[in-house]
Amino acid sequence: MLGIGSKKAGLTIEQTGVRFVRLKNNKTWEIDKQSYLPLESGTIIENQISDEDGLRSQIRQWAEKEGLKGSRVALSVPPSQVIIRKMSIPAVQPKQVQQLVALEVETGLHLPFEEPVYDYIPIGRETQLQDDGREEEVTRVLVFAAPRPLIAQYVEILDEAGIKTDSVEVSATALARMAEIAQGQPFGDTMLVHLEHAQLDVYMFREGHPVFMRTLNLLDLQPEAPLFESESYLAQKSALGTDRLAPEQIVEITAEISRMLNFYQYSLHDGTARITELVVTGPAASREQLVNELRLALAEIDIHELKLEQPPGGREENAALNLYRVSVGAALRDEKNSLIDLLPREDRETKIFPYALGALLIIWVLALGGTVFYYLSVQKETEAQQTQIEQLNTESQVKQLKLQELNGSTASPETLIQEILKARTDAVAVLKGLNAAMPKGGIIRNIAYKQGTSIDLTVDFTQMDQAAAYLTRLKEADFTTDASISRLYQETDAGTGIATASRLYGAVYRIDMAASSEAALTGSAADALVPEAGSAADTRGLEVDTDDAANP
């Protein structure tokens, strides 16, 4: 719910007025500020704004008078313009579901209005049999759509008055949130009846999600008033302070609710589910009256009134909690209990843009820093390579001098052969050293050997950190002067052609062999004995490759 000391605000725009409430939570609910703006007759008719200029003026003056400028609110709108559709989406990944819902709403969903703003709720997954006999897993979703111009009009009017809108939801979800917190348990197969002035909203829930909404105008159920009184009937009723329902209204309401119960059971769920709980909210007198009448007519359903005047955990009743019940429910919205958000997408993007721009700036700074670091690293590596080249040139000159000295000596061929055998690299010892340093589970995949110079080694590991451990052991081997990793990668094929579930990590090592003056002389001596075999580079460039996916 709310964190201790935190504050949140909710706002509702209804046909009779606008309500604002700001909550703070000090272990129990407390109303920090509340304000009501009664709208002039004819400003909103059947939840449509008929006098836009008048509504703008009234809300602007009200916000300035009540000090609401700068407030951030969760807005709740009446359900009469909201359409619910149930869809099955052939995808289970959230991103794919989102894209397919957008495609369906924009191209295939038939709505009674153009330019919809929408949101959806995933309600489960199931496996469906396709026409070709193939089974496909689908995601079931509830799509909520409303006319974009109407929602944008509400948001724009509030924004002009200095009130920022963070989210937009239908009163069904806001009131359900308040009711579920108040009664301490979520809705199952529940009908929620909401009495508000001259109208009655009926919401039906399945596993906590609203699947049906309908609004009844109670004035249409009232015995016809004289023509000269009909337009002012609502004002007269308010002045008389009567909240009780007429007998004719009770009869019509009971009949309509019975029809909705049958529709829920037989049309929406083919007889597999039915409403088991009916909750009534509204003014104390009329909700108690309606509950008593419904209990007589619908004895098989658990029917009770929800008293919202007393907050959970609180001892003192606060009538304002019931008067502002929808606003309070909207204010209690957070990431955990929010169902839908009908705030137009361009407004969402406008709110997110500063954060996205900041994130891009941070990424750019990090990229620039990485580029500078890479440049310095390359420059340092270039300097090291130049130093190594100079050392190699010096060694080459020394070897050439020793070769000249050897060619000028009178050593016999037998002596040269013995020197060659004595100075040759012990391949078996090197392979044993490579295997001895191998971590458990490691496998040598490929060896490329250049005599007396280097070894290129490809190894597979079961864990990434084994590559670093093996590199450390290679550097400590007595047959190496240096070792480095030239490539590190991840693979899912163990080399057998059969994909494995476990991941393998591969590393390519470059091992610089320890220099040996005797080994250096070997190639020179061989050239002296067999000059037609070519230069010394031909012998030192010999490569031995193996790729048998196992240690040699």
C-alpha positions as CSV (number, residue, x, y, z in Angstrom):
1,M,0.0,0.0,0.0
2,L,1.4,3.4,0.9
3,G,4.7,3.8,2.6
4,I,4.7,5.5,6.0
5,G,4.6,9.2,5.6
6,S,4.0,9.1,1.9
7,K,1.3,11.0,0.1
8,K,-0.7,10.2,-3.0
9,A,-3.7,11.9,-4.6
10,G,-6.7,10.7,-6.6
11,L,-9.2,12.6,-8.6
12,T,-12.6,11.7,-10.2
13,I,-14.6,13.5,-12.8
14,E,-18.3,12.6,-12.6
15,Q,-21.5,13.9,-14.1
16,T,-22.3,15.8,-10.8
17,G,-18.9,17.0,-9.8
18,V,-15.2,16.6,-9.4
19,R,-13.6,15.1,-6.3
20,F,-10.0,15.4,-5.1
21,V,-8.5,13.6,-2.2
22,R,-4.9,13.4,-1.0
23,L,-4.0,10.6,1.4
24,K,-1.1,10.1,3.9
25,N,-0.4,6.9,5.6
26,N,0.7,6.8,9.2
27,K,0.0,3.1,9.9
28,T,-3.7,3.7,9.0
29,W,-5.4,5.7,6.3
30,E,-5.7,9.4,6.8
31,I,-7.2,12.0,4.5
32,D,-4.6,14.8,4.3
33,K,-6.8,17.0,2.0
34,Q,-10.2,16.7,0.3
35,S,-12.1,19.0,-2.0
36,Y,-15.3,18.8,-4.0
37,L,-16.3,20.9,-7.0
38,P,-20.1,20.6,-7.8
39,L,-20.5,21.1,-11.6
40,E,-23.1,23.3,-13.0
41,S,-26.1,21.6,-14.6
42,G,-25.5,20.6,-18.2
43,T,-21.6,20.7,-18.0
44,I,-21.4,16.9,-18.4
45,I,-24.3,14.9,-19.8
46,E,-24.2,11.1,-19.8
47,N,-20.4,11.3,-19.1
48,Q,-19.8,13.4,-22.2
49,I,-18.4,17.0,-21.8
50,S,-21.1,19.2,-23.3
51,D,-19.8,22.5,-22.0
52,E,-16.0,22.3,-22.4
53,D,-15.3,26.0,-21.8
54,G,-17.5,26.0,-18.7
55,L,-15.7,22.9,-17.3
56,R,-12.3,24.4,-18.0
57,S,-13.2,27.6,-16.2
58,Q,-14.8,25.9,-13.2
59,I,-11.8,23.5,-12.7
60,R,-9.2,26.3,-13.2
61,Q,-10.9,28.5,-10.6
62,W,-11.4,25.6,-8.2
63,A,-7.7,24.4,-8.4
64,E,-6.5,28.0,-7.8
65,K,-8.9,28.5,-4.8
66,E,-8.1,25.1,-3.2
67,G,-4.3,25.3,-3.8
68,L,-4.2,22.2,-6.0
69,K,-1.8,23.6,-8.6
70,G,1.3,21.4,-8.9
71,S,-0.6,18.3,-7.6
72,R,0.0,15.0,-9.3
73,V,-3.0,12.8,-9.4
74,A,-4.3,9.4,-10.5
75,L,-7.4,10.1,-12.5
76,S,-10.5,7.9,-12.5
77,V,-13.1,8.3,-15.3
78,P,-16.7,6.9,-15.6
79,P,-17.1,3.5,-17.2
80,S,-19.8,4.3,-19.7
81,Q,-17.3,5.0,-22.5
82,V,-15.0,2.1,-21.8
83,I,-15.2,-1.1,-23.9
84,I,-13.9,-4.5,-22.6
85,R,-12.9,-7.2,-25.1
86,K,-11.5,-10.7,-24.4
87,M,-8.8,-11.9,-26.8
88,S,-6.4,-14.9,-27.3
89,I,-3.0,-13.9,-28.4
90,P,-0.7,-16.6,-30.1
91,A,2.3,-15.7,-28.0
92,V,3.6,-16.0,-24.5
93,Q,6.5,-13.6,-24.4
94,P,5.4,-10.3,-22.9
95,K,6.9,-8.2,-25.7
96,Q,5.3,-10.3,-28.4
97,V,2.0,-10.2,-26.6
98,Q,2.2,-6.4,-26.4
99,Q,3.0,-6.1,-30.1
100,L,0.2,-8.4,-31.2
101,V,-2.4,-6.7,-29.0
102,A,-1.5,-3.4,-30.5
103,L,-1.8,-4.9,-34.0
104,E,-5.2,-6.4,-33.2
105,V,-6.6,-3.2,-31.6
106,E,-5.4,-1.0,-34.5
107,T,-6.5,-3.4,-37.4
108,G,-9.0,-6.1,-36.3
109,L,-10.8,-5.0,-33.2
110,H,-14.3,-3.6,-33.9
111,L,-15.0,-0.6,-31.6
112,P,-17.8,1.9,-31.6
113,F,-15.4,4.8,-31.8
114,E,-12.2,5.8,-33.7
115,E,-8.8,6.7,-32.2
116,P,-8.9,4.4,-29.2
117,V,-6.6,4.6,-26.2
118,Y,-6.2,1.1,-24.7
119,D,-4.5,-1.1,-22.2
120,Y,-4.7,-4.8,-21.4
121,I,-4.4,-7.4,-18.6
122,P,-3.0,-10.9,-19.2
123,I,-5.4,-13.3,-17.4
124,G,-3.8,-16.7,-18.2
125,R,-2.4,-19.1,-20.7
126,E,-3.9,-22.1,-22.4
127,T,-3.2,-24.5,-25.3
128,Q,-5.4,-24.3,-28.3
129,L,-5.8,-26.8,-31.1
130,Q,-5.3,-25.2,-34.5
131,D,-7.0,-26.1,-37.8
132,D,-3.9,-28.1,-39.0
133,G,-4.0,-30.2,-35.8
134,R,-1.1,-28.4,-34.3
135,E,-1.3,-27.3,-30.6
136,E,-0.3,-23.7,-29.9
137,E,0.1,-22.0,-26.5
138,V,-1.8,-18.7,-26.3
139,T,-2.1,-15.9,-23.8
140,R,-5.6,-14.8,-22.8
141,V,-6.0,-11.0,-22.3
142,L,-8.6,-8.5,-21.4
143,V,-8.4,-5.3,-23.5
144,F,-9.8,-2.0,-22.2
145,A,-10.4,0.7,-24.8
146,A,-11.8,4.2,-24.6
147,P,-12.1,7.2,-27.0
148,R,-8.8,8.9,-27.1
149,P,-10.3,12.4,-27.6
150,L,-12.4,12.1,-24.4
151,I,-9.5,10.9,-22.2
152,A,-7.1,13.5,-23.8
153,Q,-9.7,16.2,-23.1
154,Y,-9.8,15.3,-19.4
155,V,-6.0,15.3,-19.1
156,E,-5.7,18.6,-21.0
157,I,-8.3,20.4,-18.9
158,L,-6.5,19.3,-15.7
159,D,-3.1,20.2,-17.1
160,E,-4.4,23.6,-18.0
161,A,-5.5,24.0,-14.3
162,G,-2.0,23.1,-13.1
163,I,-2.9,19.5,-12.1
164,K,-0.7,16.8,-13.6
165,T,-2.1,13.4,-14.5
166,D,0.1,10.4,-13.8
167,S,-2.4,7.7,-14.8
168,V,-5.9,7.2,-16.0
169,E,-8.2,4.3,-15.0
170,V,-11.8,3.4,-15.0
171,S,-13.8,3.8,-11.8
172,A,-14.4,0.0,-11.7
173,T,-10.7,-0.8,-11.0
174,A,-10.3,2.2,-8.6
175,L,-13.4,1.3,-6.5
176,A,-12.5,-2.4,-6.6
177,R,-9.0,-1.6,-5.2
178,M,-10.6,0.4,-2.3
179,A,-13.2,-2.4,-1.7
180,E,-10.7,-5.3,-1.7
181,I,-8.4,-3.4,0.8
182,A,-11.4,-2.6,3.0
183,Q,-12.7,-6.1,3.1
184,G,-9.3,-7.7,3.3
185,Q,-9.7,-10.2,0.4
186,P,-9.7,-10.0,-3.4
187,F,-12.8,-10.4,-5.6
188,G,-13.5,-13.8,-7.2
189,D,-16.8,-14.2,-9.1
190,T,-18.1,-10.9,-7.8
191,M,-20.6,-8.3,-8.8
192,L,-19.9,-4.8,-7.5
193,V,-22.9,-2.4,-7.5
194,H,-21.9,1.2,-7.1
195,L,-24.7,3.7,-6.2
196,E,-23.8,7.3,-7.0
197,H,-26.4,10.1,-7.0
198,A,-28.7,9.5,-10.0
199,Q,-26.9,6.5,-11.5
200,L,-25.9,3.0,-10.7
201,D,-22.8,1.3,-12.0
202,V,-22.6,-2.5,-12.2
203,Y,-19.2,-4.2,-12.4
204,M,-18.7,-8.0,-12.7
205,F,-15.3,-9.5,-11.8
206,R,-13.7,-12.8,-12.7
207,E,-10.7,-13.8,-10.6
208,G,-10.2,-10.1,-9.6
209,H,-10.4,-8.7,-13.1
210,P,-13.4,-6.7,-14.4
211,V,-15.0,-8.5,-17.3
212,F,-18.3,-6.5,-17.6
213,M,-19.4,-3.0,-16.9
214,R,-22.7,-1.2,-17.3
215,T,-24.2,2.1,-16.1
216,L,-27.9,2.5,-15.3
217,N,-29.5,6.0,-15.2
218,L,-31.8,6.0,-12.1
219,L,-33.7,8.9,-13.4
220,D,-34.8,6.8,-16.3
221,L,-36.3,4.3,-13.8
222,Q,-38.1,7.1,-11.8
223,P,-41.8,7.7,-12.5
224,E,-41.9,10.4,-15.2
225,A,-41.7,13.9,-13.7
226,P,-43.7,16.9,-15.0
227,L,-42.0,18.5,-18.0
228,F,-41.3,21.7,-16.1
229,E,-39.6,19.7,-13.3
230,S,-37.6,17.1,-15.3
231,E,-34.5,19.2,-16.0
232,S,-34.2,20.3,-12.4
233,Y,-35.1,16.9,-10.9
234,L,-31.5,16.1,-9.8
235,A,-31.1,19.5,-8.2
236,Q,-34.5,19.1,-6.4
237,K,-33.5,15.6,-5.2
238,S,-30.2,16.9,-3.9
239,A,-31.9,19.8,-2.1
240,L,-34.5,17.5,-0.4
241,G,-31.6,15.3,0.8
242,T,-33.3,12.1,-0.2
243,D,-31.0,9.1,-0.9
244,R,-33.6,6.4,-0.8
245,L,-34.7,4.6,-3.9
246,A,-38.3,4.6,-5.2
247,P,-40.1,1.2,-5.3
248,E,-40.2,1.4,-9.1
249,Q,-36.4,1.9,-9.1
250,I,-35.9,-1.2,-6.9
251,V,-38.0,-3.4,-9.2
252,E,-36.1,-2.3,-12.3
253,I,-32.7,-2.6,-10.6
254,T,-33.5,-6.1,-9.4
255,A,-34.7,-7.1,-12.9
256,E,-31.6,-5.7,-14.5
257,I,-29.2,-7.3,-12.1
258,S,-30.9,-10.7,-12.6
259,R,-30.4,-10.4,-16.4
260,M,-26.7,-9.5,-15.9
261,L,-26.2,-12.5,-13.6
262,N,-27.7,-14.8,-16.4
263,F,-25.5,-13.1,-19.0
264,Y,-22.4,-13.6,-16.9
265,Q,-23.2,-17.3,-16.3
266,Y,-24.5,-18.4,-19.7
267,S,-23.1,-16.0,-22.2
268,L,-19.7,-15.1,-20.9
269,H,-18.8,-18.5,-19.4
270,D,-21.2,-21.0,-21.0
271,G,-22.5,-22.1,-17.7
272,T,-19.1,-22.9,-16.2
273,A,-19.0,-20.0,-13.7
274,R,-21.5,-17.9,-11.9
275,I,-21.6,-14.8,-9.6
276,T,-21.3,-16.0,-5.9
277,E,-20.8,-12.6,-4.2
278,L,-22.6,-9.3,-4.6
279,V,-21.2,-6.2,-2.9
280,V,-23.0,-2.8,-2.7
281,T,-21.4,0.5,-2.1
282,G,-22.8,4.0,-2.0
283,P,-24.7,6.3,0.4
284,A,-25.6,4.5,3.6
285,A,-29.4,4.8,3.3
286,S,-29.7,3.6,-0.3
287,R,-27.1,0.9,-0.1
288,E,-28.8,-0.7,3.0
289,Q,-32.2,-0.4,1.3
290,L,-30.8,-2.1,-1.9
291,V,-29.1,-4.9,0.0
292,N,-32.2,-5.8,1.8
293,E,-34.3,-5.9,-1.4
294,L,-31.7,-7.9,-3.3
295,R,-31.4,-10.5,-0.5
296,L,-35.1,-11.2,-0.8
297,A,-34.9,-11.6,-4.6
298,L,-31.5,-13.4,-4.9
299,A,-31.3,-15.7,-1.9
300,E,-28.7,-18.0,-3.5
301,I,-26.0,-15.2,-3.6
302,D,-24.0,-13.8,-0.7
303,I,-25.1,-10.2,-0.7
304,H,-23.6,-7.5,1.6
305,E,-23.0,-3.8,1.8
306,L,-19.5,-2.5,2.0
307,K,-19.2,0.2,4.6
308,L,-16.2,2.4,3.7
309,E,-16.8,5.1,6.4
310,Q,-14.3,3.3,8.7
311,P,-10.8,2.6,7.4
312,P,-9.1,-0.7,8.1
313,G,-7.2,-0.5,11.3
314,G,-8.9,2.7,12.3
315,R,-11.4,3.2,15.2
316,E,-13.2,6.4,14.2
317,E,-15.5,6.6,11.3
318,N,-14.8,9.1,8.6
319,A,-17.8,9.8,6.3
320,A,-15.5,11.4,3.8
321,L,-13.9,8.0,3.0
322,N,-17.2,6.8,1.7
323,L,-18.0,10.1,-0.2
324,Y,-14.5,10.0,-1.8
325,R,-14.4,6.2,-2.2
326,V,-13.5,6.2,-5.9
327,S,-10.9,9.0,-5.5
328,V,-9.4,7.1,-2.5
329,G,-9.1,3.9,-4.6
330,A,-7.4,5.8,-7.4
331,A,-5.0,7.4,-4.9
332,L,-4.0,3.9,-3.7
333,R,-2.8,2.9,-7.1
334,D,0.7,1.7,-7.3
335,E,2.8,-0.7,-9.5
336,K,1.7,-3.8,-7.6
337,N,-2.1,-3.3,-7.6
338,S,-2.6,-1.3,-10.8
339,L,-4.5,-3.1,-13.5
340,I,-4.9,-0.7,-16.5
341,D,-3.7,2.7,-17.5
342,L,-5.6,4.6,-20.2
343,L,-3.3,7.6,-20.2
344,P,-2.7,8.4,-23.9
345,R,0.6,7.0,-25.1
346,E,2.0,10.3,-26.3
347,D,1.5,11.7,-22.8
348,R,3.3,8.7,-21.4
349,E,6.2,9.3,-23.8
350,T,6.3,12.9,-22.9
351,K,6.7,12.0,-19.2
352,I,9.3,9.4,-19.9
353,F,11.3,11.5,-22.4
354,P,13.4,13.5,-19.8
355,Y,14.5,10.2,-18.2
356,A,15.3,8.6,-21.6
357,L,17.3,11.6,-22.6
358,G,19.3,11.4,-19.3
359,A,19.9,7.7,-19.9
360,L,21.2,8.4,-23.4
361,L,23.5,11.1,-22.1
362,I,24.9,8.7,-19.5
363,I,25.4,6.0,-22.2
364,W,27.2,8.6,-24.5
365,V,29.5,9.6,-21.6
366,L,30.3,5.9,-20.9
367,A,30.9,5.3,-24.6
368,L,33.3,8.2,-24.8
369,G,35.2,7.0,-21.8
370,G,35.4,3.5,-23.2
371,T,36.7,4.9,-26.5
372,V,39.4,6.9,-24.7
373,F,40.4,3.8,-22.6
374,Y,40.5,1.6,-25.7
375,Y,42.8,4.2,-27.5
376,L,45.2,4.3,-24.6
377,S,45.2,0.5,-24.3
378,V,46.0,0.1,-28.0
379,Q,48.7,2.7,-27.8
380,K,50.3,0.9,-24.8
381,E,50.1,-2.4,-26.6
382,T,51.7,-0.9,-29.7
383,E,54.6,0.4,-27.7
384,A,55.0,-3.1,-26.1
385,Q,55.0,-4.7,-29.5
386,Q,57.6,-2.3,-30.8
387,T,59.8,-3.1,-27.8
388,Q,59.4,-6.8,-28.5
389,I,60.3,-6.3,-32.2
390,E,63.5,-4.6,-31.1
391,Q,64.4,-7.5,-28.8
392,L,63.7,-10.0,-31.5
393,N,65.9,-8.1,-33.9
394,T,68.7,-8.1,-31.4
395,E,68.3,-11.9,-30.8
396,S,68.3,-12.5,-34.5
397,Q,71.6,-10.6,-34.9
398,V,73.2,-12.7,-32.1
399,K,72.0,-15.9,-33.6
400,Q,73.4,-15.0,-37.0
401,L,76.8,-14.4,-35.4
402,K,76.6,-17.8,-33.7
403,L,75.6,-19.4,-37.0
404,Q,78.6,-17.9,-38.8
405,E,80.8,-19.2,-36.0
406,L,79.2,-22.6,-36.3
407,N,79.6,-22.7,-40.1
408,G,83.3,-21.8,-39.7
409,S,84.0,-24.6,-37.2
410,T,85.1,-28.0,-38.0
411,A,82.4,-29.8,-36.1
412,S,81.5,-33.2,-37.6
413,P,77.9,-34.1,-38.7
414,E,77.6,-36.5,-35.8
415,T,78.4,-33.7,-33.4
416,L,75.8,-31.5,-35.0
417,I,73.2,-34.3,-34.8
418,Q,73.9,-34.8,-31.1
419,E,73.5,-31.0,-30.6
420,I,70.2,-31.0,-32.5
421,L,68.8,-34.0,-30.4
422,K,70.0,-32.3,-27.2
423,A,68.4,-28.9,-28.0
424,R,65.1,-30.0,-29.5
425,T,61.9,-29.2,-27.8
426,D,60.4,-32.0,-25.7
427,A,56.8,-32.1,-27.2
428,V,55.6,-34.8,-24.7
429,A,56.7,-32.7,-21.8
430,V,54.9,-29.6,-23.2
431,L,51.7,-31.5,-23.7
432,K,51.9,-33.0,-20.2
433,G,52.3,-29.5,-18.9
434,L,49.3,-28.2,-20.8
435,N,47.2,-31.0,-19.5
436,A,48.5,-30.7,-15.9
437,A,47.4,-27.1,-15.8
438,M,43.9,-27.9,-17.2
439,P,41.0,-27.2,-14.8
440,K,38.6,-30.1,-14.2
441,G,36.2,-30.6,-17.1
442,G,38.4,-28.6,-19.6
443,I,39.1,-30.1,-23.0
444,I,41.7,-29.1,-25.6
445,R,40.0,-28.7,-28.9
446,N,42.9,-27.5,-31.2
447,I,46.7,-27.0,-31.1
448,A,48.7,-25.0,-33.6
449,Y,52.5,-25.2,-32.9
450,K,55.2,-23.2,-34.4
451,Q,58.5,-24.8,-33.4
452,G,60.5,-22.8,-30.9
453,T,58.2,-19.8,-31.2
454,S,54.6,-20.2,-30.0
455,I,51.5,-22.4,-29.4
456,D,48.0,-21.4,-30.4
457,L,45.7,-23.4,-28.1
458,T,41.8,-23.7,-28.3
459,V,40.2,-25.0,-25.0
460,D,36.6,-25.6,-23.9
461,F,35.5,-25.0,-20.3
462,T,32.4,-25.6,-18.4
463,Q,32.7,-22.4,-16.4
464,M,33.9,-19.0,-17.5
465,D,36.2,-18.4,-14.6
466,Q,38.2,-21.6,-15.5
467,A,39.6,-19.7,-18.5
468,A,41.3,-17.1,-16.3
469,A,42.6,-19.8,-13.9
470,Y,44.1,-21.7,-16.8
471,L,45.8,-18.6,-18.2
472,T,47.4,-18.0,-14.8
473,R,48.8,-21.6,-14.7
474,L,50.1,-21.3,-18.3
475,K,52.0,-18.1,-17.4
476,E,53.7,-20.0,-14.6
477,A,54.8,-23.0,-16.8
478,D,58.5,-23.4,-17.3
479,F,58.2,-23.8,-21.0
480,T,56.5,-20.4,-21.5
481,T,57.6,-16.8,-21.4
482,D,54.1,-15.3,-21.7
483,A,50.5,-16.4,-22.4
484,S,47.4,-14.4,-23.3
485,I,43.8,-15.0,-24.3
486,S,43.2,-13.8,-27.9
487,R,39.5,-14.8,-28.0
488,L,36.8,-15.8,-25.4
489,Y,33.4,-17.0,-26.5
490,Q,30.3,-19.1,-25.4
491,E,29.0,-22.1,-27.3
492,T,26.3,-24.7,-26.8
493,D,27.8,-27.5,-28.9
494,A,30.3,-29.9,-27.3
495,G,31.7,-30.8,-30.7
496,T,29.7,-34.0,-31.1
497,G,27.1,-32.5,-33.3
498,I,24.5,-32.9,-30.6
499,A,23.3,-29.8,-28.9
500,T,23.7,-29.9,-25.1
501,A,21.6,-28.2,-22.4
502,S,24.8,-27.1,-20.5
503,R,26.7,-24.1,-21.8
504,L,30.4,-24.4,-22.8
505,Y,32.8,-21.5,-22.9
506,G,35.7,-21.5,-25.3
507,A,39.0,-19.7,-25.1
508,V,41.9,-19.3,-27.6
509,Y,45.3,-18.9,-26.0
510,R,48.6,-17.6,-27.5
511,I,51.6,-19.2,-25.7
512,D,55.0,-17.7,-26.3
513,M,57.7,-20.5,-25.9
514,A,60.8,-20.1,-23.8
515,A,63.8,-19.1,-25.9
516,S,66.6,-21.7,-26.1
517,S,70.0,-20.9,-27.7
518,E,70.4,-24.6,-28.5
519,A,67.0,-24.7,-30.2
520,A,67.9,-21.7,-32.1
521,L,71.1,-23.3,-33.3
522,T,69.1,-26.4,-34.4
523,G,67.6,-24.9,-37.4
524,S,70.9,-23.3,-38.5
525,A,72.7,-26.6,-38.1
526,A,70.1,-28.4,-40.1
527,D,70.4,-25.8,-42.9
528,A,74.2,-26.3,-42.8
529,L,73.7,-30.1,-43.3
530,V,70.9,-29.9,-45.8
531,P,71.1,-26.5,-47.6
532,E,68.6,-27.5,-50.3
533,A,65.8,-27.9,-47.7
534,G,65.3,-24.2,-47.7
535,S,65.9,-21.3,-45.2
536,A,65.6,-21.6,-41.5
537,A,62.1,-20.0,-41.6
538,D,60.7,-23.1,-43.3
539,T,61.5,-25.3,-40.2
540,R,60.4,-22.9,-37.6
541,G,57.1,-22.3,-39.4
542,L,56.0,-25.9,-39.2
543,E,52.5,-26.2,-37.8
544,V,50.9,-29.3,-36.1
545,D,47.1,-29.1,-36.0
546,T,44.8,-31.4,-34.2
547,D,41.0,-31.1,-33.7
548,D,39.6,-34.3,-32.2
549,A,37.6,-32.7,-29.4
550,A,39.7,-34.5,-26.8
551,N,43.0,-34.1,-25.1
552,P,46.0,-35.4,-27.1
